[in-house]
Amino acid sequence: MAKKSRASSSSTPASKGASVTLIDVAKVAGVSPITVSRALHRPDVVSESARKKVLEAVRVTGYVPNMLAGGLASNKSRLVAIFVPTIAHSIFAETVQSLMDHLTTAGYQTMIGLTGYSAEQEERLLGAVLGRRPDGIVLTGTLHTEESRLRLQAAGIPVVEAWDLGASPIDMQVGFSHEKVGQAIADHLHGKGYRRFAIVSVDDSRALKRGSSVVDQLKSLGIDEVPMAVLAAPATLQSGREGLRQLLADGHAPQVIVCSSDTVAQGILAEAASRGIEVPGQLAVMGFGDLSSAAHLHPALSTVNVDGRRMGKHVACALLQRFRDGDEQQPVRLDTGFTLIDRETT
């Protein structure tokens, strides 16, 4: 009786149902196991041809890297936790996408926690995430509970506070000054001749910081009365509509309304249109964020551009450099800036 031939284990993936190992992938790719490991975890140190061979072998074999085992061996989890208030707005989504793209290319996994604009929720998330031993944490803003600050300082891992620049950084900061944004908006609109201002904002610390800065700067310019309508976060079109309703119901007649976001501004435009209020003839509107829709509204929305993708890249670079260099690296405090965009609504 003829013997059944066997498929060579050096050129085919492990049999169906068997646990595929890194060695199996190395055999299929025709490279060493250490090259497979580097291609998956440190792709920047292997050649492009080797990386392609490994990725194809991973696809063929269905190999899933054991991140826990790798973390135990190297004392690194290769995990970065990212905390954002919401992913409903593209203004945060662009930063997160850019950050994740750069970290993934460098061989890191990411997990997202939603804080809902709450420092207390952020604290609860930290309690759960720190137990997973992430290599780094990215926070949105600089407002945190004292317990969160103590936990992060005790954890001894790299932390980046994004989207804001504060006086007391936990570790690294990559963002911009919301106070300077508010000052620039006030100066710009005052310079265009506006004198009756109002503010519509959601209850978010960064938005309120910008609004307060607008008010303070206008006071220095001789304008003392600036009514403000504050709505619950997150920002929606309804927030803007309700904000304008409140201002008008209270007897205010602003020439220009400064909004905490483009979303709120769009709501104000909708409410103004429903009431027959001409923009900008009877009411000017200023947004924040420069969403992709802002330039295509009718009339086109004046706003403040913050380059979220650039910010995400710089956050990733700050983390990766810290991972490589350790605490010997100089403290990072990078101002990514902003740009006023003057369109039809002002």
N, C-alpha and C positions, 0 to 999 in steps of 0.2 A: 504494500500500500504506500502510495506517495505521501511524503510528509507535507503538511500544510505550510506554506511560506509565511514568514512573519514580516510585517512592515518594520522598517528600521526606525527605532526611536529617535535617531539623530536627525531625521528629516521630516517627521510628522509630529503633530501635537499629541498630547496625552490622550488616551482613549476616553470616550464619552463617559462622563460621570466621575472621572478621576480628577483629583485636585491638581490643577496646572501650577507648576512652580516656576520660579525665575530661571532655573536651570533648563527647563523645557523650552522656555522662550529663547534662551541663549543658543540652544541647539538648532532651533528652527531658523534663527536669524544668522547663524554662523559666526557669532561673536562670543566673547567671554561673558560670564555672569556679571563681572564687575562693570562691563560696558553697558549691559542691560540696566543695571542699577543706576548708573550715572545718566543714561539716556532718559530714564523715567523721573529721576529726582534732581539731577543737575544737568539739564540738557545743554547748558552753555559751555560745558567742558568736553563735549564729544563732537565729532564731525557731523555735518548734515547728512552724509550718506549713511553713517552708522545709526544715527537717530531714526532715519527712514526705515532701515532694515528692522530695527527693534519695534517700531510702531506697527509695521506690517506683521511682524511675528506675534505681537500682542493681539492684533485683530484676528489673525488666523487661529490662535490658540484659545482666545477668550480669556486670557490671563487678567486677573484682578489683583493689583498690588496690595499686599497686606500692610497697610499704613501703620497699624498698631505695632506689628513686629519690627518694622523699620524704625519706629519711634523709640521702642525699647532698646534697640541696638545702638542708636546714635544719641539717645537722650533728647531727640527732637521729634516733634509731632508733624512738622511740615504743614501745620494748620494755622490759618490766620482768621480771626473772628472780626467781622465788620458789623458795627452797630449803626443803623440809620433810623431816622424818625418814621419814614414810610418809603415804599417803593412805588407809590401811586403817581409820583411826579417825576417827569424826565429829568428835572434839575438834579435830583439825587441819583437817579438811575444811570445817568451818563458817567458820573464819578465812580459809582460802584462797578459798572461794566468795564471801564478803563482799568480800574484797580485790579479787578479779577483777571482780566486778560494778561496784564503784566506779571501777576503773581503765578498764574497757571503756566505761563511760558517758562518761568523760573523753577517750576516743579513743586509749587505749593498749592494746597487745597484751601478753599475758603468756605466759611459758613456765615450766614447773614442773620442778625437778630434785629427785630423791629421794636423800637422803644416807644413809639406812639407819642413822641414829644414829651415823654415823662422821665425825669431823672430817677424816680423811684423804680420805674420799670427797667431802666438801664441797670440799676443796682441789682435787681432780681436776676436779670439775664447774666450779669457778671458772675453771680454766685453759681450759676449752672455751667457757664462756659469755662471758667478757670479750672474746674475739675477735669476738663478734657486736656489740660496742659497745652494751650495754643502757643505757638512760637511768637505771635504778635497779636495785638488788638488795635483796631481802628475805631475811634469814637467820632461822632458828629457833634461838633461844638465843644465848648469849654465849661458848660454848666453841669456839674455832677454832685451827687451827695457826698458828704464827708466820708461815709463808709466806703463808697466806690473808690475814692482817692486813696484811702488807706489800703484797701485790698490790692489795688494796682501797684502801688509803691512797694508793698510787701512781696508781690508776685515776682518782681525783678525781671519782667519781660518787656520788650520794646512796645511802647504805646504811641500812637499818633492821634492827636486831636486834629480833625479836619474841619474845614468850613468856618473856622474862626481863629482869631489870634487873641489870646488872653494874657494877662499879666503874670499868672501863676501856672505855667504849663506842668502837666504831670511828667512829661518826657519830651516828645517832639510835637511840633505844630506845623501844619501846612494849610494855609487858608488865607483869609483877607480880613480887613477891619470893617466890621459892620458900622462902627461909629463913623469911619471915613466915608462909607457909602451914603449914610444919612446926611453928612455935611455937604458932600458933593451934590446930592439931589437938591437940597435946600438952596445952595448957591446957584445952581444951574437954573432952577425954576424962578427964583427971585430975579436973576439976571435977565430972564425973558419977560419980566414985567408982572408976574403974578404976585398978588398980595393977600388974597383970601385963600388960605390953605385948610385942608382937612386930611385926616389919615384914616384908612381902613386897614386893619391888621388882624391876623389870627393870633391866638394866644400861644406864641412860640417865642422863646427867649431871644433868639437871633433877630426875628422880625421886630419884636418890641424894642430891642436895642437900636435898630435902624430908625424906628419911629421916634424914639426919645432923642436921638441925635438930630433928626430933622427939626424937632421942636426946639431943642437947645440952640441950634444954629440960626433958626428964624428969630429967636429972641435976641440974639446978638445983632440981628439986622433990623430990629425994631418992631417985629411982629410978635405980639404976646399971646394972642388967642388962636390956638390951633386945635379944634375939636377932633376927637378920636373915637372911632367905633371899633371895639375889639370883639371878635367872634371866636368861637371855639375852634381849635385845630381838629383835623387838617383843613387846608384851604380847599374850597369848592367854588363853583360858579354861584351857588346859593349864598355862600359867605359874602361875595361881592354885592349881590343884589340886596341882601339884608342890610349890609353896611350902608349903602346909599339910602335905603329906606329910613334907617335910623337917623342919619344926618338930616335928611329933609324933614322928618317928623319932629325933630328937635328944633326946627326953625333955622338951620344953618343953610347958607347959600354960598358954598365954596366956589372959587374960580378953578381950582385944581385939587384933585385928590391923589395923594401918594399912597400906593397900595403895597402890601407886604409881599405880594407875588403877582405874576402874570395871570394866574388863575383867578385870583380875587379881582384883578383889573378887568378881566373878560366878563365877570359877573356884573361889574359896575356898568360896563358898556351895554350889556344886555338890558339892565334895568333902566338906564338912561334912554335907550332906544324905545322901550315900552312906554315911557312917559313923554316921548317927543322932545327930549333934551338933546340939543345938538352938541356933538363932540367934534372938534374942540371949541366951536363957537360960543357955547354957553357953559361948557364944563370940560376942562382938560383932565387927562388921566395918565398917571405914571405907574408902570409896573416894576417888577423885579424878577430877574431870572432869564429873560430872553428865550422863552420856550420856542420851539420850532414853529408854532402857530402864530407867534406875535407879529412877525413881519407880514403875514398874509391876512390879518384881520382887516375889516373895513370900518373905520379908518385903522391904519397900521399903528400898532401899540408902541409908544415910547417906553423904554425899560432900561434895566441895568444888566449887562452881560457879565456872567461869571463863567469862566471856561472850566466846566466840570471835568471834561476828559483830561485836560492838562493837570488839573488838581489830582485826579486819580493816579496819573502816571507818577507825579512827584511823591505822592504818599507811598506808592509801591517802591520807588527807588530809595526812599528814606529807610523803609523797613529792610529791604534787601541789603543795603549797605551796612545797616546795623547787624544783620544776621552774619555778614561776612567779617566785619571788623570788631564786633563786640562793643563794649562801653568805651573803648579808646576813641571812638569817633566823636567829633565835635558836636555839641547840641544843634539840632535842626530847628530853625524857626523861619519858614519860607513864606513870604507874602506873594500870593499868586495874582493879586490885584483884581481890578474890575474895570469896565468901560461903560460909560453912559451912552445909550443909543437914543438919539432924538428922532422920533418919527411923527406921524400925523396927529396923534392924540394930544400932543402938547404944542 
